[in-house]
């Protein structure tokens, strides 16, 4: 016989509530000690960083070395070897065409790729909690919590993204668990506290339909032990893990992000731009500082304009919400060769790009299957 649930007030009836940890209700946060310098509203605040002194402007640079710099040209032999290497890495590409093709024309061009990386740090404060297990409580009685940008942390290597969380000193306090109201357990949602559920085999009829013998799964009782709570009728509170109290504290979340702006100079070849953005290039120029200045005198005006646009975009996007730790801008030379070749009465094209001679095939004539992704 099922027990009378009305007599059991040691657990809270949360049968229709989620059993995962819940955030404290808004009224509880309002009763917690006020940290007006940390929060405005909504329990979360993005802290604005202190202003940093700008870096030094670039010295006048002579770009004569750029005008004289040339990436080695791709010969017919190099073009054929690059294609053979590419074909051998593809399971459905035959090597016959790559070995027998006749190269008709090599169209070569050197592009410029400009990149701007801005490594920034942002800090967010928010209330969080964990089960209270009688650990030491670092509360306001031990002192005033430091401002978030006064908390010293180890910065990861520059331009490597990361996220870390820290407990703000002197911000902790202990409260009764808001989920189970300090009881540590609540009624099971599977059996509503009864510990037993209707037998799934006979649907509580004690015998299966059209059978005279009793149900073997429930031994003719029509009930089975609840698998959700193992027949106990209640479950340990998932929020406080049965500890009945929670340790609330302000958590500092620090995010290091590397923002990227990229631009490839205009070209007359039909090689996909997304491949050129990833291509391996030859470094021509590198400038790294706390804050870099736009390039203004580069021989290709579009590169100078890209530098100015990238720095302006990063400044507008990051200055209201993050602190810039380091910036790096580079210019690389990206060689691209368009190879026209003849094979069995038809003309085809493929591209060789980057200093490591990567290949992009438009329509290779010696393929055994269809639908493969061409890279």
MOWO-V104925 format. One record per backbone hydrogen bond with DSSP energy under -1.0 kcal/mol. NH is the residue of the N-H (numbers start at 1). CO is the residue of the C=O. If there is no record, write none. Layout:
BEGIN
NH,CO ; NH,CO
END
This chain:
BEGIN
7,4 ; 8,5 ; 12,185 ; 14,12 ; 17,14 ; 29,25 ; 30,26 ; 38,35 ; 39,35 ; 45,125 ; 47,123 ; 67,63 ; 68,64 ; 69,65 ; 79,75 ; 80,76 ; 81,77 ; 82,78 ; 83,79 ; 84,80 ; 85,81 ; 86,82 ; 87,83 ; 88,84 ; 90,87 ; 93,90 ; 94,366 ; 99,95 ; 100,96 ; 101,97 ; 102,342 ; 104,340 ; 105,340 ; 107,338 ; 109,336 ; 111,334 ; 113,332 ; 114,263 ; 115,330 ; 116,261 ; 117,328 ; 118,259 ; 119,326 ; 120,257 ; 121,323 ; 122,255 ; 124,253 ; 125,45 ; 126,251 ; 128,249 ; 130,247 ; 132,245 ; 139,137 ; 142,139 ; 143,140 ; 150,147 ; 160,157 ; 162,256 ; 164,254 ; 166,252 ; 168,250 ; 171,168 ; 172,138 ; 173,248 ; 175,246 ; 177,244 ; 183,180 ; 186,235 ; 187,12 ; 188,233 ; 192,188 ; 194,191 ; 197,224 ; 199,222 ; 203,199 ; 205,202 ; 211,208 ; 215,206 ; 220,215 ; 221,218 ; 224,197 ; 226,195 ; 232,229 ; 235,186 ; 237,184 ; 241,237 ; 243,240 ; 246,175 ; 247,130 ; 248,173 ; 249,128 ; 251,126 ; 252,166 ; 253,124 ; 254,164 ; 255,122 ; 256,162 ; 257,120 ; 259,118 ; 261,116 ; 263,114 ; 265,112 ; 276,272 ; 277,273 ; 282,333 ; 284,331 ; 285,331 ; 287,329 ; 289,327 ; 303,300 ; 304,300 ; 305,301 ; 306,302 ; 307,303 ; 308,304 ; 309,305 ; 310,306 ; 311,307 ; 312,308 ; 313,309 ; 314,310 ; 315,311 ; 316,312 ; 317,313 ; 318,314 ; 319,315 ; 321,318 ; 322,318 ; 323,121 ; 325,119 ; 326,119 ; 327,289 ; 328,117 ; 329,287 ; 330,115 ; 331,285 ; 332,113 ; 333,282 ; 334,111 ; 336,109 ; 337,352 ; 338,107 ; 339,350 ; 340,105 ; 341,348 ; 342,102 ; 343,346 ; 346,343 ; 348,341 ; 350,339 ; 351,360 ; 352,337 ; 353,358 ; 354,335 ; 355,280 ; 357,354 ; 358,353 ; 360,351 ; 362,349 ; 368,92
END
